[in-house]
Amino acid sequence: MATLSRSLVDVAEQVSAGRPAPDLSALADRLSGSAILKIAAEVRALQAAGQPVLNLTVGDFSPKEFPIPAALAQACVRAFETGQTNYPPSDGVPELRAAIARLYERELGLRYPLESIIVQSGGRPGIYAAYLTLVDPGEAVLYPLPSWNNNYYCQLVGARAIEVPTDAANGFMPTAEALAPHIGAARLVVINTPVNPTGTVMPAEQLRAICDLILEENHRRARRGARGLYLLFDQIYWMLTFGAARHVTPVEVAPEMAAWTIMVDGISKSFAATGLRVGWTIAPPDVAQPIRDIIAHAGAWAPKPVQVATAELLDDAEAVHEYHQQMKTEAQRRLDALYQGFQAMRAAGLPVDCLAPQGAIYLSARLDLLGRSFDGRSFTSNDDIRRFVLEQAGFAVVPFDAFGFQGEPGWVRLSVGAVSLADIESGLQRLHRALERVR
Ligand SMILES: Cc1ncc(COP(=O)(O)O)c(C=O)c1O
């Protein structure tokens, strides 16, 4: 290629010289950046400065601690080698959509037609497309707190958020009673289980009660010809449950919910494959159609080689089962180590608490330091507490504030996807020593 001689334009200089601060869209003005990513940047800075940090902040996996299934990696390589590198169909390659249908039939007892299943690049575009499909600006979206990112999706579509706080005593689960006063105003209810950030799992009877509430409301709306009420059910962690916790879907507990339920799912968490970007949305066919169009226009489809590989993996029930035996054991060991560490500190009289892990890769822990002090400075906010454990113990957590929760202070999310058991042990020791110095 012939090299043209060009003069260099310094873009930053040109922009700042060219005009005052930009006048952007109302959407750009109301949108806020991710609170969790800001905390993660602070943690990276400390690590870069050489301080030992137990990084429990990111909802991600270290491939060293949690590799993807070998069968998936091998199938990806084969898909590249066989030239699966052009555009996929915009709603996903047929073999993956069919494999998802078979997975749901086999594992969840749900039979969906293929036109209900749309593949996209991870779970997020499915959530966004579902919001865009169902919610007009000014309409209300009802969801419990703490919650992952529903505030941002409301900002994106201009929806009014109705946020219902939960509490530790109820495993941070929303109850039908708590949602009931708001149900009449809502266009969309959003439920996520197993829950990010709490690591708890919604019991079947509680989900059943919420579904009954939605169905009763829809019967009332049908009588007066009003717009229906939908449920966006985010089950991206459904394959990761521990012990007696069992994941159930709205359609399983109340089959009539099939007409009103949109499910979001993907391989990001269940197969530690956050960087591979394969997710899917499952909706009644008439709701799936506009979701399909939005994903197509946004170009938010999943990489074709990974789609082809994921189809092979999902159809290999044995490989899926074996992988989960190993992966869940590793996740649970880490969660149990944190749980036991917190219980031991509590038994030693330190002001902490935690909930038993049930699912996902998270543990709810409480650092009950508000009103106490360290080195003569008192803790006045959850962020003071977060900074204290980060700076004094290299123990990096995300307060529930980052998930919109303003209830009982001191609750934080501990995420175990990127840490080893040895890291956890030394982090707990540092935390124990730091807490002993709190007055
Ligand atoms: C509750 C929940 N839903 C959906 C997602 C989206 O996952 P992804 O877009 O990475 O597939 C996440 C990711 O953190 C999540 O925690």
Ligand as a Chemical Component Dictionary entry (heavy atoms), coordinates in Angstrom:
data_LIG
# 
_chem_comp.id                   LIG 
_chem_comp.type                 NON-POLYMER 
_chem_comp.pdbx_formal_charge   0 
_chem_comp.three_letter_code    LIG 
# 
loop_
_chem_comp_atom.comp_id 
_chem_comp_atom.atom_id 
_chem_comp_atom.alt_atom_id 
_chem_comp_atom.type_symbol 
_chem_comp_atom.charge 
_chem_comp_atom.model_Cartn_x 
_chem_comp_atom.model_Cartn_y 
_chem_comp_atom.model_Cartn_z 
_chem_comp_atom.pdbx_ordinal 
LIG C1 C1 C 0 -28.525 -10.163 36.795 1  
LIG C2 C2 C 0 -27.789 -10.050 35.514 2  
LIG N1 N1 N 0 -28.465 -10.098 34.371 3  
LIG C3 C3 C 0 -27.863 -10.002 33.184 4  
LIG C4 C4 C 0 -26.502 -9.825  33.098 5  
LIG C5 C5 C 0 -25.918 -9.673  31.725 6  
LIG O1 O1 O 0 -24.906 -10.487 31.407 7  
LIG P1 P1 P 0 -24.135 -10.416 30.005 8  
LIG O2 O2 O 0 -24.630 -9.254  29.227 9  
LIG O3 O3 O 0 -22.709 -10.287 30.370 10 
LIG O4 O4 O 0 -24.463 -11.722 29.341 11 
LIG C6 C6 C 0 -25.736 -9.750  34.276 12 
LIG C7 C7 C 0 -24.291 -9.490  34.221 13 
LIG O5 O5 O 0 -23.659 -9.127  35.175 14 
LIG C8 C8 C 0 -26.405 -9.869  35.512 15 
LIG O6 O6 O 0 -25.738 -9.829  36.666 16 
# 
loop_
_chem_comp_bond.comp_id 
_chem_comp_bond.atom_id_1 
_chem_comp_bond.atom_id_2 
_chem_comp_bond.value_order 
_chem_comp_bond.pdbx_ordinal 
LIG C1 C2 SING 1  
LIG C2 N1 SING 2  
LIG C2 C8 DOUB 3  
LIG N1 C3 DOUB 4  
LIG C3 C4 SING 5  
LIG C4 C5 SING 6  
LIG C4 C6 DOUB 7  
LIG C5 O1 SING 8  
LIG O1 P1 SING 9  
LIG P1 O2 DOUB 10 
LIG P1 O3 SING 11 
LIG P1 O4 SING 12 
LIG C6 C7 SING 13 
LIG C6 C8 SING 14 
LIG C7 O5 DOUB 15 
LIG C8 O6 SING 16 
# 
